[in-house]
Every structure is written in structure tokens, then in C-alpha cells.
């Protein structure tokens, strides 16, 4: 990334906290993850750090063009030491191709439909 100043807004802070709370309360798989993942235990500085990451990711996707932005899932997996580590540590699967992403999206929709 460039040395461009990333503006972190109150909206970034709110959204970062909300998504972390959602994941910590509802979405995480406690049979995979150990330890507390409670957003309500985060400090103001930790929430600010998460908001900064969210703002940087949004800037990356919006200002680097769709070709580079499409690599974001692979970059996230690489930053975690590979997709297997990302899945083990966070319960997140990053499909490695557009077809796999499309299939994963369909499966997620099917799962959601079954849950309703």
C-alpha cells in the first residue's frame, strides 16, 4: 500500500465492533476455537485497531481495481500462513478459485435456507 492517509471514521469503528461481536457471539465454531472471543472485552485501542484494518481493506478493494481486489482472499490466507491455518485459527474457509467461491456461496445460501 502507499503512504496514503487512511481515514478511520466512527462508522468504521461501529461496523468493526458489530462484526466482531456478531462473529464472537454467533458465528464462531466453539468446537474448533478455544478461548474467549468476546468483542465486549476489547479495549478502545483494540477496537480502533480493528476499525483501521477495516478502513484499510475497504480502501484496498476500492482503490486498487477489481483485478488486485480479487486477490484479497488469497492475501488474507497468506497472512495467516495459508488457507488451512486461516480455517483452523478462525473457522474461515477461503476458496482458491472463482468456481469454488461460487460453490461456497451457493452452499452458504442452502445452509441459510435450511436454517430458516
CNS distance restraints for C-alpha pairs under 8 A (distance, minus, plus):
assign (resid   1 and name CA) (resid  60 and name CA) 7.80 0.50 0.50
assign (resid   6 and name CA) (resid  52 and name CA) 7.78 0.50 0.50
assign (resid   6 and name CA) (resid  55 and name CA) 6.79 0.50 0.50
assign (resid   6 and name CA) (resid  56 and name CA) 6.48 0.50 0.50
assign (resid   6 and name CA) (resid  59 and name CA) 7.57 0.50 0.50
assign (resid   7 and name CA) (resid  55 and name CA) 7.07 0.50 0.50
assign (resid   8 and name CA) (resid  12 and name CA) 6.14 0.50 0.50
assign (resid   8 and name CA) (resid  13 and name CA) 7.54 0.50 0.50
assign (resid   8 and name CA) (resid  51 and name CA) 6.59 0.50 0.50
assign (resid   8 and name CA) (resid  52 and name CA) 5.82 0.50 0.50
assign (resid   8 and name CA) (resid  55 and name CA) 5.97 0.50 0.50
assign (resid   9 and name CA) (resid  13 and name CA) 6.57 0.50 0.50
assign (resid   9 and name CA) (resid  51 and name CA) 8.00 0.50 0.50
assign (resid  10 and name CA) (resid  14 and name CA) 6.12 0.50 0.50
assign (resid  11 and name CA) (resid  15 and name CA) 5.98 0.50 0.50
assign (resid  12 and name CA) (resid  16 and name CA) 5.87 0.50 0.50
assign (resid  12 and name CA) (resid  51 and name CA) 5.04 0.50 0.50
assign (resid  12 and name CA) (resid  52 and name CA) 7.53 0.50 0.50
assign (resid  12 and name CA) (resid  54 and name CA) 6.62 0.50 0.50
assign (resid  12 and name CA) (resid  55 and name CA) 6.41 0.50 0.50
assign (resid  13 and name CA) (resid  17 and name CA) 6.11 0.50 0.50
assign (resid  13 and name CA) (resid  47 and name CA) 6.54 0.50 0.50
assign (resid  13 and name CA) (resid  48 and name CA) 6.32 0.50 0.50
assign (resid  13 and name CA) (resid  50 and name CA) 7.45 0.50 0.50
assign (resid  13 and name CA) (resid  51 and name CA) 4.69 0.50 0.50
assign (resid  14 and name CA) (resid  18 and name CA) 6.05 0.50 0.50
assign (resid  14 and name CA) (resid  51 and name CA) 7.92 0.50 0.50
assign (resid  15 and name CA) (resid  19 and name CA) 6.05 0.50 0.50
assign (resid  15 and name CA) (resid  51 and name CA) 7.67 0.50 0.50
assign (resid  16 and name CA) (resid  20 and name CA) 6.15 0.50 0.50
assign (resid  16 and name CA) (resid  47 and name CA) 7.18 0.50 0.50
assign (resid  16 and name CA) (resid  50 and name CA) 6.01 0.50 0.50
assign (resid  16 and name CA) (resid  51 and name CA) 5.30 0.50 0.50
assign (resid  16 and name CA) (resid  54 and name CA) 6.67 0.50 0.50
assign (resid  17 and name CA) (resid  21 and name CA) 5.99 0.50 0.50
assign (resid  17 and name CA) (resid  39 and name CA) 6.74 0.50 0.50
assign (resid  17 and name CA) (resid  47 and name CA) 6.40 0.50 0.50
assign (resid  17 and name CA) (resid  50 and name CA) 7.74 0.50 0.50
assign (resid  17 and name CA) (resid  51 and name CA) 7.77 0.50 0.50
assign (resid  18 and name CA) (resid  22 and name CA) 6.04 0.50 0.50
assign (resid  19 and name CA) (resid  23 and name CA) 6.08 0.50 0.50
assign (resid  20 and name CA) (resid  24 and name CA) 5.90 0.50 0.50
assign (resid  20 and name CA) (resid  38 and name CA) 7.94 0.50 0.50
assign (resid  20 and name CA) (resid  39 and name CA) 5.80 0.50 0.50
assign (resid  21 and name CA) (resid  25 and name CA) 5.83 0.50 0.50
assign (resid  21 and name CA) (resid  38 and name CA) 6.62 0.50 0.50
assign (resid  21 and name CA) (resid  39 and name CA) 4.85 0.50 0.50
assign (resid  21 and name CA) (resid  40 and name CA) 7.17 0.50 0.50
assign (resid  22 and name CA) (resid  26 and name CA) 5.62 0.50 0.50
assign (resid  22 and name CA) (resid  27 and name CA) 6.55 0.50 0.50
assign (resid  23 and name CA) (resid  27 and name CA) 4.46 0.50 0.50
assign (resid  23 and name CA) (resid  28 and name CA) 5.58 0.50 0.50
assign (resid  24 and name CA) (resid  28 and name CA) 5.91 0.50 0.50
assign (resid  24 and name CA) (resid  37 and name CA) 5.15 0.50 0.50
assign (resid  24 and name CA) (resid  38 and name CA) 5.35 0.50 0.50
assign (resid  24 and name CA) (resid  39 and name CA) 6.52 0.50 0.50
assign (resid  25 and name CA) (resid  38 and name CA) 7.04 0.50 0.50
assign (resid  28 and name CA) (resid  33 and name CA) 7.42 0.50 0.50
assign (resid  28 and name CA) (resid  90 and name CA) 7.59 0.50 0.50
assign (resid  28 and name CA) (resid  91 and name CA) 6.69 0.50 0.50
assign (resid  29 and name CA) (resid  33 and name CA) 6.14 0.50 0.50
assign (resid  29 and name CA) (resid  91 and name CA) 6.51 0.50 0.50
assign (resid  30 and name CA) (resid  34 and name CA) 6.58 0.50 0.50
assign (resid  32 and name CA) (resid  88 and name CA) 7.01 0.50 0.50
assign (resid  32 and name CA) (resid  89 and name CA) 8.00 0.50 0.50
assign (resid  32 and name CA) (resid  91 and name CA) 6.99 0.50 0.50
assign (resid  33 and name CA) (resid  88 and name CA) 7.77 0.50 0.50
assign (resid  33 and name CA) (resid  89 and name CA) 6.84 0.50 0.50
assign (resid  33 and name CA) (resid  90 and name CA) 7.11 0.50 0.50
assign (resid  33 and name CA) (resid  91 and name CA) 7.50 0.50 0.50
assign (resid  38 and name CA) (resid  42 and name CA) 7.39 0.50 0.50
assign (resid  42 and name CA) (resid  46 and name CA) 5.85 0.50 0.50
assign (resid  42 and name CA) (resid  47 and name CA) 6.43 0.50 0.50
assign (resid  43 and name CA) (resid  47 and name CA) 6.32 0.50 0.50
assign (resid  44 and name CA) (resid  48 and name CA) 6.13 0.50 0.50
assign (resid  45 and name CA) (resid  49 and name CA) 6.21 0.50 0.50
assign (resid  46 and name CA) (resid  50 and name CA) 6.32 0.50 0.50
assign (resid  47 and name CA) (resid  51 and name CA) 6.13 0.50 0.50
assign (resid  48 and name CA) (resid  52 and name CA) 6.15 0.50 0.50
assign (resid  49 and name CA) (resid  53 and name CA) 6.36 0.50 0.50
assign (resid  50 and name CA) (resid  54 and name CA) 6.27 0.50 0.50
assign (resid  51 and name CA) (resid  55 and name CA) 6.14 0.50 0.50
assign (resid  52 and name CA) (resid  56 and name CA) 6.08 0.50 0.50
assign (resid  53 and name CA) (resid  57 and name CA) 6.09 0.50 0.50
assign (resid  54 and name CA) (resid  58 and name CA) 6.16 0.50 0.50
assign (resid  55 and name CA) (resid  59 and name CA) 6.09 0.50 0.50
assign (resid  56 and name CA) (resid  60 and name CA) 6.02 0.50 0.50
assign (resid  57 and name CA) (resid  61 and name CA) 6.22 0.50 0.50
assign (resid  58 and name CA) (resid  62 and name CA) 5.99 0.50 0.50
assign (resid  59 and name CA) (resid  63 and name CA) 5.73 0.50 0.50
assign (resid  59 and name CA) (resid  64 and name CA) 7.90 0.50 0.50
assign (resid  60 and name CA) (resid  64 and name CA) 5.66 0.50 0.50
assign (resid  60 and name CA) (resid  69 and name CA) 6.82 0.50 0.50
assign (resid  61 and name CA) (resid  65 and name CA) 6.79 0.50 0.50
assign (resid  61 and name CA) (resid  66 and name CA) 7.17 0.50 0.50
assign (resid  61 and name CA) (resid  68 and name CA) 7.71 0.50 0.50
assign (resid  61 and name CA) (resid  69 and name CA) 4.79 0.50 0.50
assign (resid  61 and name CA) (resid  72 and name CA) 7.89 0.50 0.50
assign (resid  62 and name CA) (resid  69 and name CA) 7.76 0.50 0.50
assign (resid  64 and name CA) (resid  68 and name CA) 5.91 0.50 0.50
assign (resid  64 and name CA) (resid  69 and name CA) 6.34 0.50 0.50
assign (resid  65 and name CA) (resid  69 and name CA) 6.07 0.50 0.50
assign (resid  66 and name CA) (resid  70 and name CA) 5.90 0.50 0.50
assign (resid  67 and name CA) (resid  71 and name CA) 7.28 0.50 0.50
assign (resid  68 and name CA) (resid  72 and name CA) 7.40 0.50 0.50
assign (resid  71 and name CA) (resid  75 and name CA) 6.18 0.50 0.50
assign (resid  72 and name CA) (resid  76 and name CA) 6.11 0.50 0.50
assign (resid  73 and name CA) (resid  77 and name CA) 6.22 0.50 0.50
assign (resid  73 and name CA) (resid  94 and name CA) 5.99 0.50 0.50
assign (resid  73 and name CA) (resid  95 and name CA) 7.77 0.50 0.50
assign (resid  74 and name CA) (resid  78 and name CA) 6.09 0.50 0.50
assign (resid  74 and name CA) (resid  83 and name CA) 7.95 0.50 0.50
assign (resid  74 and name CA) (resid  94 and name CA) 7.23 0.50 0.50
assign (resid  74 and name CA) (resid  96 and name CA) 7.07 0.50 0.50
assign (resid  75 and name CA) (resid  79 and name CA) 6.11 0.50 0.50
assign (resid  76 and name CA) (resid  80 and name CA) 6.49 0.50 0.50
assign (resid  77 and name CA) (resid  81 and name CA) 6.46 0.50 0.50
assign (resid  77 and name CA) (resid  82 and name CA) 4.80 0.50 0.50
assign (resid  77 and name CA) (resid  83 and name CA) 4.73 0.50 0.50
assign (resid  77 and name CA) (resid  85 and name CA) 7.71 0.50 0.50
assign (resid  77 and name CA) (resid  86 and name CA) 5.84 0.50 0.50
assign (resid  77 and name CA) (resid  94 and name CA) 6.84 0.50 0.50
assign (resid  78 and name CA) (resid  82 and name CA) 4.77 0.50 0.50
assign (resid  78 and name CA) (resid  83 and name CA) 7.08 0.50 0.50
assign (resid  80 and name CA) (resid  85 and name CA) 6.03 0.50 0.50
assign (resid  80 and name CA) (resid  86 and name CA) 5.43 0.50 0.50
assign (resid  81 and name CA) (resid  85 and name CA) 5.91 0.50 0.50
assign (resid  81 and name CA) (resid  86 and name CA) 7.27 0.50 0.50
assign (resid  82 and name CA) (resid  86 and name CA) 6.36 0.50 0.50
assign (resid  83 and name CA) (resid  87 and name CA) 6.07 0.50 0.50
assign (resid  83 and name CA) (resid  93 and name CA) 6.73 0.50 0.50
assign (resid  83 and name CA) (resid  94 and name CA) 6.16 0.50 0.50
assign (resid  84 and name CA) (resid  88 and name CA) 6.08 0.50 0.50
assign (resid  84 and name CA) (resid  93 and name CA) 7.89 0.50 0.50
assign (resid  85 and name CA) (resid  89 and name CA) 5.75 0.50 0.50
assign (resid  86 and name CA) (resid  90 and name CA) 5.69 0.50 0.50
assign (resid  86 and name CA) (resid  91 and name CA) 6.95 0.50 0.50
assign (resid  86 and name CA) (resid  92 and name CA) 6.05 0.50 0.50
assign (resid  86 and name CA) (resid  93 and name CA) 6.96 0.50 0.50
assign (resid  86 and name CA) (resid  94 and name CA) 7.92 0.50 0.50
assign (resid  87 and name CA) (resid  91 and name CA) 4.45 0.50 0.50
assign (resid  87 and name CA) (resid  92 and name CA) 4.50 0.50 0.50
assign (resid  87 and name CA) (resid  93 and name CA) 5.15 0.50 0.50
assign (resid  87 and name CA) (resid  94 and name CA) 7.78 0.50 0.50
assign (resid  88 and name CA) (resid  92 and name CA) 7.65 0.50 0.50
assign (resid  94 and name CA) (resid 101 and name CA) 7.89 0.50 0.50
assign (resid  95 and name CA) (resid 100 and name CA) 5.37 0.50 0.50
assign (resid  95 and name CA) (resid 101 and name CA) 5.27 0.50 0.50
assign (resid  95 and name CA) (resid 104 and name CA) 7.45 0.50 0.50
assign (resid  96 and name CA) (resid 100 and name CA) 6.53 0.50 0.50
assign (resid  96 and name CA) (resid 101 and name CA) 7.39 0.50 0.50
assign (resid  97 and name CA) (resid 101 and name CA) 6.19 0.50 0.50
assign (resid  98 and name CA) (resid 102 and name CA) 6.14 0.50 0.50
assign (resid  99 and name CA) (resid 103 and name CA) 6.16 0.50 0.50
assign (resid 100 and name CA) (resid 104 and name CA) 5.96 0.50 0.50
assign (resid 101 and name CA) (resid 105 and name CA) 6.06 0.50 0.50
assign (resid 102 and name CA) (resid 106 and name CA) 6.27 0.50 0.50
assign (resid 103 and name CA) (resid 107 and name CA) 6.15 0.50 0.50
assign (resid 104 and name CA) (resid 108 and name CA) 6.09 0.50 0.50
assign (resid 105 and name CA) (resid 109 and name CA) 6.24 0.50 0.50
assign (resid 106 and name CA) (resid 110 and name CA) 6.20 0.50 0.50
assign (resid 107 and name CA) (resid 111 and name CA) 6.11 0.50 0.50
assign (resid 108 and name CA) (resid 112 and name CA) 6.12 0.50 0.50
assign (resid 109 and name CA) (resid 113 and name CA) 6.08 0.50 0.50
assign (resid 110 and name CA) (resid 114 and name CA) 6.19 0.50 0.50
assign (resid 111 and name CA) (resid 115 and name CA) 6.21 0.50 0.50
assign (resid 112 and name CA) (resid 116 and name CA) 6.40 0.50 0.50
